[in-house]
Amino acid sequence: MSTALYRLGRWCATHARRVLVLWLVVLVGAGALAATISQPLGNGFTIPGADFEKVRQQLGEEIPEAAGGFGTVVLSSDTAFTPAQRAAVEDVFAAWGEVPNVSRVINPFEAQDQLDRAVGLAQALVGTVSAAVRGKDAEVRLAVVALLAGGHLLLEDLPGTGKTLLAKSLATAIGGRFGRVQCTPDLLPTDITGTSVYSPVDGSWTFRAGPLFANVVLVDEVNRASPRTQAALLEPMEEHQVTVDGTTHRLPAPFFCIATQNPYGQIGTFPLPESQLDRFALVVSMGLPDRDAEREILTGRGGTDVFASLRPVADPTAVAAAVAAVRHVHGAPAVVEYVLDLAAATRTHPELTVGVSPRATVGLLHAARAHAVVSGRAHLTPDDVQAVAGPSFAHRVAVGGVVDTGAARRVIADVVARTPVPRAPVTPG
């Protein structure tokens, strides 16, 4: 082989002009071939079914600003749109929906109406739940953010800090059904998902739904359940369905899981695996109420006394519509880049042995959109991203090789402080 290469090199050196002409012919031929190809050449490739392809597809669904083939039309007027102008614009959008290869067209007026209703609903939920859960306004807001983001909430703290009250108050406020699972080491998966019951009368099997079939489900002390039972929560939390005896049963919409866990290290606890933790949109520590809030609880102006008088301010259908509307919150490219910068910073921070995944990045942006709605806006700002960065990332990174949400919050706060905030306009133009 070496001898052949030597002879080839020697021949090229002695026939330099011929070699140069030959390379020119090859380049011209390659250019002519490229010109005949209908699609432009690129250096990218895809592997259907691969994990990163699934992530890229999810990015396209959750972050259309970062996906290909996405167009934005900006409509402006010196005055409010008249009914005739609105009708004309809606006709144009309807016509675009009939264009070949156009997968979806979002009517801006319908999207804005949905967002306006979502903003009103979010503020009503926060006000209602805060009336019962005194002194925890920030935690209540984050719970509503997780709900509207279409995710789930993990509450970390010792018993008696209001975790159960928060879950029950939120279920009451949305007018939905409340389910509760008290986790113990001997809890079986069928105890939460449901099971098929045999009828000796006619020899039939009937599915008996478990407590997961509710709009708001409190999974109390989730880390006391065995790993097998914890795994039974993966499908419901990700796909909003359970499969029992080969039959799939859809869960009601919305389906919102609030799990509580005691601090790690307590006797009889099983640390949640990374796949389980990743199902939660946010992780929040309730903490103890301040003195004034605790006084209100003692005097009957908060806590269970107020909970008894709570009334629904919405219904599950309206909440499901609000969850869908959150996806229409405008995210300027500068804010999207800011989210990407924060994610990249977690992967290079010296105190983090494991940074966030692309799925976590998607989760952060979607939670920020929900935070914008809770804050009364239909567009993202860097403040929305900063407000949910800690709760969104803390359970998805590793500090010193372990998942320590307390230490992770401190590191994420450092990441946010060190990452430059975009100065470009972030409001819709």
C-alpha positions as CSV (number, residue, x, y, z in Angstrom):
1,M,0.0,0.0,0.0
2,S,2.8,2.4,0.9
3,T,4.6,1.7,-2.3
4,A,1.4,2.4,-4.4
5,L,0.8,5.7,-2.6
6,Y,4.4,6.7,-3.1
7,R,4.1,6.0,-6.9
8,L,0.8,7.9,-7.0
9,G,2.3,10.9,-5.3
10,R,5.4,10.8,-7.5
11,W,3.2,10.7,-10.7
12,C,1.1,13.7,-9.5
13,A,4.2,15.7,-8.8
14,T,5.7,15.1,-12.2
15,H,2.3,15.7,-14.0
16,A,1.1,18.7,-12.0
17,R,-0.7,20.3,-14.9
18,R,-2.6,17.2,-15.8
19,V,-3.7,16.8,-12.2
20,L,-4.9,20.4,-12.0
21,V,-6.9,20.1,-15.2
22,L,-8.4,16.8,-14.0
23,W,-9.6,18.5,-10.7
24,L,-11.1,21.4,-12.7
25,V,-13.1,19.0,-14.8
26,V,-14.4,17.2,-11.6
27,L,-15.4,20.5,-10.0
28,V,-17.3,21.7,-13.1
29,G,-19.1,18.4,-13.4
30,A,-20.1,18.5,-9.7
31,G,-21.4,22.1,-10.2
32,A,-23.5,21.0,-13.3
33,L,-24.9,18.0,-11.3
34,A,-25.9,20.3,-8.4
35,A,-27.7,22.6,-10.8
36,T,-29.9,19.8,-12.0
37,I,-31.0,18.8,-8.5
38,S,-34.4,20.3,-7.5
39,Q,-33.5,20.6,-3.8
40,P,-30.5,22.7,-2.6
41,L,-27.5,20.8,-1.3
42,G,-26.8,21.0,2.4
43,N,-24.6,19.4,5.0
44,G,-27.5,18.2,7.2
45,F,-29.0,14.7,7.4
46,T,-31.8,12.9,9.1
47,I,-32.2,9.5,10.6
48,P,-35.9,8.8,10.9
49,G,-36.9,7.4,14.3
50,A,-33.7,8.5,16.1
51,D,-34.0,10.2,19.4
52,F,-32.6,13.5,18.2
53,E,-35.1,13.5,15.3
54,K,-37.9,13.2,17.8
55,V,-36.5,16.1,19.8
56,R,-36.2,18.2,16.6
57,Q,-39.8,17.4,15.8
58,Q,-40.9,18.4,19.3
59,L,-38.8,21.6,18.9
60,G,-40.8,22.4,15.8
61,E,-44.1,21.9,17.6
62,E,-43.1,23.8,20.8
63,I,-40.8,26.4,19.4
64,P,-42.0,27.2,15.9
65,E,-39.6,30.2,15.8
66,A,-36.7,27.8,15.8
67,A,-38.2,25.4,13.2
68,G,-37.9,25.5,9.5
69,G,-40.7,26.4,7.2
70,F,-42.4,28.8,9.5
71,G,-43.7,32.2,8.3
72,T,-45.0,35.2,10.2
73,V,-47.3,37.9,8.8
74,V,-47.5,41.2,10.7
75,L,-50.7,43.2,10.4
76,S,-50.6,46.8,11.5
77,S,-53.2,49.6,11.5
78,D,-53.2,53.2,12.9
79,T,-56.7,52.4,14.3
80,A,-58.5,49.4,15.6
81,F,-59.5,46.9,12.8
82,T,-63.1,47.5,11.7
83,P,-65.5,44.5,11.3
84,A,-65.1,44.7,7.5
85,Q,-61.2,44.7,7.8
86,R,-61.3,41.8,10.2
87,A,-63.6,39.8,7.9
88,A,-61.3,40.5,5.0
89,V,-58.2,39.4,6.9
90,E,-59.9,36.3,8.1
91,D,-60.9,35.4,4.5
92,V,-57.2,35.8,3.5
93,F,-56.0,33.5,6.3
94,A,-58.7,31.0,5.4
95,A,-57.5,31.0,1.7
96,W,-53.9,30.4,2.9
97,G,-55.1,27.4,4.7
98,E,-56.1,25.9,1.4
99,V,-52.6,26.4,-0.2
100,P,-50.8,23.1,-0.9
101,N,-48.2,22.1,1.7
102,V,-49.4,24.6,4.2
103,S,-50.0,22.5,7.4
104,R,-51.6,25.1,9.6
105,V,-52.7,28.7,9.6
106,I,-53.3,30.5,12.9
107,N,-56.0,33.2,12.8
108,P,-54.5,36.1,14.7
109,F,-57.9,37.4,15.9
110,E,-59.0,34.0,17.2
111,A,-55.6,33.4,18.8
112,Q,-55.8,36.8,20.5
113,D,-59.3,36.2,21.8
114,Q,-58.2,32.8,23.2
115,L,-55.2,34.5,24.9
116,D,-57.4,37.2,26.4
117,R,-59.7,34.5,27.9
118,A,-56.7,32.6,29.1
119,V,-55.3,35.7,30.8
120,G,-58.6,36.4,32.6
121,L,-58.8,32.7,33.7
122,A,-55.3,32.6,35.0
123,Q,-55.7,35.7,37.1
124,A,-59.0,34.4,38.5
125,L,-57.3,31.1,39.4
126,V,-54.4,32.8,41.2
127,G,-56.7,35.0,43.2
128,T,-59.0,32.2,44.2
129,V,-56.3,29.8,45.3
130,S,-54.3,32.5,47.0
131,A,-57.3,33.2,49.2
132,A,-57.0,29.7,50.8
133,V,-53.2,29.2,50.6
134,R,-52.1,32.4,52.5
135,G,-48.7,33.8,52.2
136,K,-47.8,31.7,49.2
137,D,-48.6,34.0,46.3
138,A,-45.4,33.1,44.4
139,E,-45.9,29.4,44.8
140,V,-49.6,29.6,43.7
141,R,-48.6,31.5,40.6
142,L,-46.1,28.9,39.7
143,A,-48.7,26.2,40.2
144,V,-51.0,27.9,37.8
145,V,-48.1,28.3,35.4
146,A,-47.4,24.6,35.5
147,L,-51.1,23.9,34.8
148,L,-51.4,26.3,31.9
149,A,-48.1,25.0,30.5
150,G,-49.7,21.6,30.2
151,G,-47.1,20.1,32.5
152,H,-47.1,18.8,36.1
153,L,-45.8,20.2,39.4
154,L,-43.5,18.7,42.0
155,L,-43.7,20.1,45.5
156,E,-40.8,19.6,47.9
157,D,-41.1,20.2,51.6
158,L,-42.0,18.7,55.0
159,P,-45.6,17.9,55.8
160,G,-47.9,20.7,57.0
161,T,-46.7,23.4,54.7
162,G,-49.9,23.6,52.6
163,K,-49.1,21.2,49.7
164,T,-52.3,19.3,50.0
165,L,-54.3,22.5,50.4
166,L,-52.8,23.9,47.3
167,A,-53.8,20.9,45.2
168,K,-57.4,20.7,46.5
169,S,-57.9,24.5,46.1
170,L,-56.7,24.4,42.5
171,A,-59.0,21.5,41.7
172,T,-61.9,23.4,43.2
173,A,-61.1,26.6,41.4
174,I,-61.1,24.9,37.9
175,G,-64.3,23.1,38.7
176,G,-62.7,19.7,38.1
177,R,-62.5,16.4,39.8
178,F,-59.9,15.9,42.4
179,G,-58.0,12.6,42.9
180,R,-55.6,11.6,45.6
181,V,-53.0,8.9,45.9
182,Q,-51.2,8.3,49.2
183,C,-48.0,6.6,48.3
184,T,-46.6,3.8,50.5
185,P,-43.9,1.2,49.8
186,D,-46.6,-1.5,49.3
187,L,-48.7,0.6,46.8
188,L,-49.2,-1.3,43.5
189,P,-49.4,0.2,40.0
190,T,-53.0,-0.9,39.6
191,D,-53.9,0.9,42.8
192,I,-53.4,4.2,40.9
193,T,-54.2,3.3,37.3
194,G,-57.2,1.1,37.8
195,T,-57.7,-2.6,37.1
196,S,-60.1,-5.0,35.3
197,V,-62.7,-6.6,37.5
198,Y,-64.2,-9.9,36.7
199,S,-68.0,-10.4,36.9
200,P,-69.0,-14.0,37.7
201,V,-72.6,-13.2,36.6
202,D,-71.9,-13.0,32.9
203,G,-68.1,-13.7,32.8
204,S,-67.2,-10.2,31.6
205,W,-64.3,-8.0,32.6
206,T,-65.0,-4.3,33.5
207,F,-62.4,-1.7,33.9
208,R,-62.5,0.1,37.2
209,A,-60.7,3.4,37.0
210,G,-58.2,4.4,39.6
211,P,-57.7,7.8,41.2
212,L,-55.6,9.0,38.2
213,F,-58.8,9.6,36.3
214,A,-59.3,13.1,37.6
215,N,-58.4,16.7,36.5
216,V,-56.1,17.4,39.4
217,V,-54.4,14.5,41.0
218,L,-52.4,14.8,44.2
219,V,-49.7,12.1,44.4
220,D,-48.7,12.5,48.0
221,E,-45.2,11.5,49.1
222,V,-44.4,10.1,45.7
223,N,-40.9,9.1,46.7
224,R,-42.3,6.6,49.3
225,A,-43.7,4.6,46.4
226,S,-41.6,1.7,45.0
227,P,-39.8,2.3,41.7
228,R,-42.3,0.0,40.0
229,T,-45.2,2.1,41.1
230,Q,-43.4,5.3,40.2
231,A,-42.9,3.9,36.7
232,A,-46.7,3.5,36.4
233,L,-46.9,7.3,36.4
234,L,-44.7,7.8,33.3
235,E,-47.4,7.1,30.7
236,P,-50.2,9.1,32.3
237,M,-47.9,12.1,32.9
238,E,-46.4,12.1,29.3
239,E,-49.3,10.9,27.2
240,H,-52.4,11.5,29.4
241,Q,-53.5,7.9,29.2
242,V,-53.2,4.6,31.0
243,T,-52.9,1.2,29.5
244,V,-54.3,-1.7,31.5
245,D,-54.5,-5.3,30.2
246,G,-53.6,-4.1,26.7
247,T,-56.4,-1.5,26.6
248,T,-55.7,2.2,26.5
249,H,-57.9,4.6,28.5
250,R,-57.7,8.4,28.0
251,L,-57.5,10.6,31.0
252,P,-59.8,13.6,31.4
253,A,-58.6,17.0,30.0
254,P,-57.0,18.8,31.6
255,F,-54.9,16.3,33.5
256,F,-52.7,17.9,36.1
257,C,-50.5,15.9,38.5
258,I,-49.2,17.6,41.6
259,A,-46.7,15.3,43.3
260,T,-45.2,15.9,46.7
261,Q,-42.0,14.5,48.1
262,N,-40.2,14.5,51.4
263,P,-36.6,15.6,51.5
264,Y,-34.1,13.0,50.4
265,G,-32.5,10.9,53.0
266,Q,-35.7,10.2,55.1
267,I,-36.3,6.6,56.0
268,G,-38.5,4.7,53.5
269,T,-38.0,7.0,50.5
270,F,-36.9,6.1,46.9
271,P,-35.2,8.8,44.9
272,L,-37.1,9.6,41.7
273,P,-35.3,8.6,38.5
274,E,-34.3,11.2,35.9
275,S,-37.1,10.0,33.6
276,Q,-39.7,10.6,36.3
277,L,-38.3,14.0,37.3
278,D,-38.3,15.1,33.6
279,R,-42.1,14.7,33.5
280,F,-42.5,17.6,35.9
281,A,-42.6,21.1,34.3
282,L,-41.7,22.8,37.6
283,V,-40.3,21.9,41.0
284,V,-41.3,24.2,43.9
285,S,-40.5,24.3,47.6
286,M,-43.5,25.6,49.6
287,G,-41.6,26.7,52.7
288,L,-43.1,28.0,55.9
289,P,-45.6,30.9,55.8
290,D,-44.5,34.2,57.3
291,R,-45.9,35.3,60.7
292,D,-48.7,37.4,59.2
293,A,-49.9,34.6,57.0
294,E,-49.8,32.1,59.8
295,R,-51.8,34.5,62.0
296,E,-54.5,34.6,59.3
297,I,-54.6,30.8,59.2
298,L,-55.0,30.7,63.0
299,T,-57.8,33.3,62.9
300,G,-59.8,31.6,60.1
301,R,-58.9,34.0,57.3
302,G,-56.9,31.4,55.4
303,G,-56.2,27.7,55.2
304,T,-58.9,25.1,55.4
305,D,-61.5,27.5,56.8
306,V,-61.4,29.5,53.6
307,F,-61.1,26.4,51.4
308,A,-64.5,25.3,52.6
309,S,-66.1,28.4,51.0
310,L,-64.2,28.3,47.7
311,R,-66.2,28.2,44.5
312,P,-65.2,27.3,40.9
313,V,-64.1,30.2,38.7
314,A,-63.7,28.1,35.6
315,D,-64.5,24.7,34.2
316,P,-62.3,22.0,32.8
317,T,-63.2,22.8,29.2
318,A,-62.1,26.4,29.6
319,V,-58.9,25.4,31.3
320,A,-58.1,23.0,28.4
321,A,-58.7,25.8,25.9
322,A,-56.4,28.1,28.0
323,V,-53.7,25.4,27.9
324,A,-54.0,25.4,24.1
325,A,-54.0,29.2,23.9
326,V,-50.7,29.4,25.7
327,R,-48.9,28.0,22.6
328,H,-49.9,31.2,20.8
329,V,-47.9,33.5,23.1
330,H,-45.5,35.5,20.9
331,G,-41.8,34.7,21.5
332,A,-39.4,37.1,19.8
333,P,-36.3,35.5,18.3
334,A,-34.2,37.4,20.9
335,V,-36.0,35.7,23.7
336,V,-35.7,32.3,22.1
337,E,-32.0,32.9,21.8
338,Y,-31.9,33.9,25.4
339,V,-33.5,30.5,26.4
340,L,-30.9,28.7,24.3
341,D,-28.1,30.7,26.0
342,L,-29.3,29.7,29.4
343,A,-29.5,26.0,28.4
344,A,-26.0,26.2,26.9
345,A,-24.7,27.8,30.1
346,T,-25.9,24.9,32.2
347,R,-23.9,22.5,30.1
348,T,-20.6,24.3,30.7
349,H,-21.0,25.5,34.3
350,P,-18.3,24.0,36.5
351,E,-20.6,23.0,39.3
352,L,-23.0,21.1,37.1
353,T,-22.0,17.6,36.1
354,V,-25.1,17.2,33.9
355,G,-26.7,20.1,32.1
356,V,-30.3,20.4,30.7
357,S,-31.5,18.4,27.8
358,P,-33.3,19.8,24.7
359,R,-36.6,18.7,26.2
360,A,-35.8,20.8,29.2
361,T,-35.1,23.8,26.9
362,V,-38.5,23.3,25.3
363,G,-40.1,23.0,28.8
364,L,-38.5,26.3,29.9
365,L,-39.8,28.2,26.9
366,H,-43.3,26.8,27.3
367,A,-43.3,27.5,31.0
368,A,-42.2,31.1,30.3
369,R,-45.1,31.4,27.9
370,A,-47.5,30.3,30.6
371,H,-45.9,32.8,33.0
372,A,-46.5,35.6,30.5
373,V,-50.2,34.7,30.5
374,V,-50.4,34.6,34.3
375,S,-48.7,38.0,34.3
376,G,-51.4,39.4,31.9
377,R,-49.4,39.5,28.7
378,A,-49.6,37.8,25.3
379,H,-45.9,38.1,24.6
380,L,-42.7,36.8,26.2
381,T,-40.1,38.9,28.0
382,P,-36.8,37.9,29.6
383,D,-38.5,38.4,32.9
384,D,-40.8,35.5,32.2
385,V,-37.8,33.3,31.4
386,Q,-35.9,34.3,34.5
387,A,-39.0,33.8,36.7
388,V,-39.3,30.1,35.8
389,A,-35.7,29.2,35.0
390,G,-35.0,27.9,38.5
391,P,-38.2,25.9,38.9
392,S,-37.9,24.5,35.4
393,F,-34.2,23.5,35.5
394,A,-33.5,22.6,39.1
395,H,-34.7,19.0,38.9
396,R,-33.2,18.4,35.5
397,V,-29.5,19.0,36.3
398,A,-27.0,17.3,38.5
399,V,-24.8,19.0,41.1
400,G,-21.8,16.9,42.0
401,G,-23.3,13.9,40.2
402,V,-26.6,13.9,42.1
403,V,-29.9,15.6,41.7
404,D,-30.1,18.2,44.5
405,T,-32.8,20.7,43.7
406,G,-31.7,23.0,46.6
407,A,-28.2,23.3,45.4
408,A,-29.3,23.4,41.7
409,R,-31.5,26.5,42.4
410,R,-28.4,28.3,43.6
411,V,-26.4,27.3,40.5
412,I,-29.2,28.2,38.1
413,A,-29.5,31.6,39.8
414,D,-25.8,32.1,39.1
415,V,-26.4,31.0,35.5
416,V,-29.2,33.5,35.1
417,A,-27.1,36.3,36.6
418,R,-24.1,35.6,34.3
419,T,-26.0,35.2,31.0
420,P,-26.5,38.4,29.1
421,V,-30.1,39.6,28.8
422,P,-31.2,40.4,25.2
423,R,-31.5,44.1,24.5
424,A,-33.4,43.7,21.2
425,P,-37.1,44.5,21.1
426,V,-39.1,41.5,22.5
427,T,-42.7,42.8,22.0
428,P,-44.7,42.1,18.8
429,G,-43.9,44.6,16.1
